Amino acid sequence: MIADAEIRAARILLVDDQSPTAALLAQLLEEERYTAVSVTRDPRAVCALHHTNVYDLILIDLQMQGIDGFELIEGLKSTETAPTLPVLVVTAQPEDKMRALESGVRDFISKPIDVIEVKTRIRNMLEVQILYKRLREHNAMLQKIVDERTAELRESEARYRSLTELASDWYWEQDETGRFTRISGPVLEMLGLEAGALSDADRRPADPGFNEAERAALREKIAMREPFLDFVFSRTDAGGLRHQFQVSGQPVFDQSCRFVGYRGVGIQLQTQSASP
């Protein structure tokens, strides 16, 4: 609901070219106790005034001296950012009514003036404009909240990565295809992979030194989109040393619950001779 006081406080601009119609409209606005009515006798100043004051309603008589009312409407359209043009036109010409509606004006007042019709149309127009203003303010507030939450999430993500990198030997991320998209730490050297682009490293055939039973168990967890904690696997390098590692990871999903990959941490547990 819109309070009567809010409607009475709406900002109204009356473009008064000193015609009898403009004088009657000014009188009606005063009788209806609108408290924020401005008047200009210079139609060419309307766009600048609206840009500064952002009126809820502008009353324009299409038959003004010195300027075409439709020219004024086009000028207002070029600067208006709201979805509706806050203009109520006054005209006696039926063809002008249709042309005004086609140009973006939502309503009109017919001449000769009917007092009840004018009061009703002005109030209806103001109610619509106030509702649109509320909607814009609500959307702006929601966008501000989204921006703040996004910034908080990014900061939290940065802290998370920093802490995990400090608490582990390496941090890793994979996309939904299993391709590594981020690695920090000496994981390539530890796992015996060649240095180079991540997309190249993770597509190479498995090192024959890896324990394939352990790797198969890990792949199964990933295929099932399961988190894993302190999963241990090992590999034996060309020099006969057995390296043991421990990894933890969790699946990542986007806002639509679509799987987008994994991320986690890993550490090297120990290195020992593989010979008995």
N, C-alpha and C positions, 0 to 999 in steps of 0.2 A: 504494500500500500504506500501511496505517496501522500505525505502530510500536506494539508492545505497551506501551511506556512511555507513549505518548501516551494510550492508552486508560485505563491505570491512573491517569493524572493528570487524567482528566476530572472536572469538578465535578458532584457528586451531592448531592441533597438528599433525605433520608429524613424523611418526615412520620410521626413516631412518637407514636401515641396510647397508648403503653404496653401495646399488645396483644401476645400471643404471636407473632403474625405479624410485627409490626414488629421485635420482638427477634430473630427468626430472620433477617430480611433484613439487619439490622445485623451479625449474626455472619457471614453469607455475604459481605458486602462486605469485612469485615475479613479473612476467609480468602483472598479473591481479591486482596488487597493493593492495593485502591483507596486512593489517598493523599489525595484531596480530598473526603472525605465530610463533609457537615454534617447535623446532626439538629435538628429543631424539634418540640417537643411542642405547639405552638400552630398548628393548621391555618389560623387566620385571618391568621397572619403570613407565609404562604407567598408570596403575591403581591408583597408588599413586599420579601421576601428575594430573590425571583427577579429583580425589577426592579433590585436593587442588584448581585447577583452573577452573573446570567445563567447559570443552571445548564445543564449538558448533559443532565441527567436528573433528574426528580423522581419519586420513588416514593410513590404515594398508595394507601392502603387505602380503598376506597369506603365500608366500614362503620366510620366513625369516630364517636366520641362528640362531640356538640356542633355538628357541621356536616355537611351533606350533601356527599359527595365530588363530586357533579356540580356543586354550587354553586361549589366550589373550582375545578373545571375551567373553568367559564364565566368566573370571575374571571381566571384565567390567560390565557384566550383574548383577553380585552379588552385585555391589556397586551402580549401576545406579538407581535413583529414578524417572527419567522422563519416560513417557510412550513410548518414542522411543529411540532406542540406536543410539547415534550420531556417527556412524561408517560407513565409506565408504571403502570397501575392494578392493584390486587390485589382480586380478588373471587371469590366462590363461586357467584354467581347468573348463570345463562346469559343472562337478559334484560338484566342490567347490562352484560355484555360487549358485546352488540350496541349498546346505548345509548351506551356509552363510545366505541365506534368511530364511531358516527354523530356524536358531539359533537366529533370531531377527534383523539381519542387514537389512536395508531397500533398499540398492542399492549397486552397485558394478561397478568397472571400469575394462574393459577387456584389456588384453594384446593381441597383441601389442597395445601400447597407441595411441589413436586417440585424438589429441589435442582439437578439437571442442567438442567431447563427454565428455572429462574430465572437461573442463570449464563449460559445461552445467550441468553436474551431480553435480559438486561441488556447483554451485550456487543454483540449485534446492534444494539440501540437506540443505544448509544454510537457505534458505527461510522457509522451513518446520520447522527447529529447532527454528528459531526466532519466528515464529508464535506460536509454542508450548510454548516457553518461555513467550511470551506475555500473553498467555492464563493462564499459571500457576501464573504469577504475578497478573493478573486480579482476578483470583479465590482467591488468598491469600488476596488481598485487600478487596474483598467482604466478606471473612470470618472474617477479622479484623473488618469490619463495623458491621457485625452481632454480633460478640462478644461484641463490644462496646455498641451496642444498647441493647443487652440482659442484660449487666451489669447495664445500665441506667434504664432499666425497673425493674430490681430486686431492685435497690436502691429506685426507685420511689414507688414500691409496699411496700417496708419496711417503707418508710416515710408515705405512705397512711395508712397503718395499725396502725402505731404508733399514727398518728393524730386522726384516728377514735376511737381508743381505749381510748385516752385521752378525746375525746369530747362526749363519750357515756358511758353507763353503761356496755355494752357488745358488742363484735364484733363476727360475726358468718359467717361460710361458709358451704354450702351444696353441695353435688355432684349431678349428674343428676337424681339419684334415690330418692333424698330428705334426704339422710342420712347426718347428721352433720359430717363434717370432721375437723372443727376447731371452738372452742369457747374460747373467752377470757372474763373474768369478771364473776360475780356471777349469771349468767343467770339461772343455774340449781336451785339454791336456790330461786330466784325470781319467777320462773315459777312452783315451787313446784315439781320438778323432783328429783329423787334420784341421789345422786352422784355416779359416776362410769364411765365406759367406754362410750364414746360418742355413739358408735354403739349400746350399750345396752339402753342408755337413750332415744335416739330418736325413738326406735322401740317399746317402751312401749305404751299401750293404752292411749288415751287422758285422761288427768285429768278431772273428771266429773265437776270440778269447773270452767272450761273454758266456755265462752260464745260460743256455737257451731255455732251460726249464723255468728258471727264475724270470727271465724276460717274457716268456709266454704267460706266466701268471700275472705279471704286471700289465701286459697288453689286454688280458681278459678283464681286469678291473677297469681299465680305461674304456674298453668297448662297452662295458655295462654302465659307464658314466658314474662309477663309484669313487668316493674319496679313498685315499690310502694314507696310512700313517706309519712312518718308520719302516717302510718296506726295504728289505735288505737284498742286495744282489751283488754279484762279483764278476770279475774278469781276470784273466791271466794274460800278462803282456808277453811280448816276444822274448824277454829276458828270463821268463819263468817266475816272475813275481806275481803273487795273487793279491789283487786289490779288492777290498770290500767297501761297499757304499751303502748309504741309507738315504732314501728319498721319501718325501711326503708331498702329496698333491691333492688338489680339489678341483672338481669340474666347475666351469664358469658358464652362467646362463645370462642372456640379455633380458630386457624388460618384458619381452613377449615369451619368456621361458624357453627360448631356442638355445640349444647347446652351442657355445662358441669356442670352447677349448678347455685347456687345463692350465693351472699355474701351481708352482710349489717350490720347495727348497730341497737341497741335498747336501750331504756331508760325506767325507771319506772317513771310514771307521779305522781301517788298519791296512797295512801292507806286509805280506810275509811271503816266504819262499813257498812255491807250490809243491816242491819235492818233499817226499816223506822224510 
